[in-house]
Amino acid sequence: MADDPVIDLEILPDGTVRFEIDGVAGEDCEALERLVLEALGGEVVSRERTRAFYARTGAKTGVAQRLRSLLKRG
């Protein structure tokens, strides 16, 4: 299995939260972003997609679905 995705969060002094998702491409990245926003209760002010977002992985990793089911258990 590929490396697990990494979510780097930074909370700025004004309360703004910046985060970067690494290790997940395309639709899975967007799904994971939605979960993070849902958990934080925020909205997107700006978005920067990296080259990794557009990488073709051949198949969905299902990482967002796995995370969603883990959150439901806890």
Secondary structure, DSSP 8 states (H G I E B T S, - for coil): -----EEEEEE-TTS-EEEEEES--HHHHHHHHHHHHHHHT---S-----GGGG---SS---HHHHHHHHHHH-
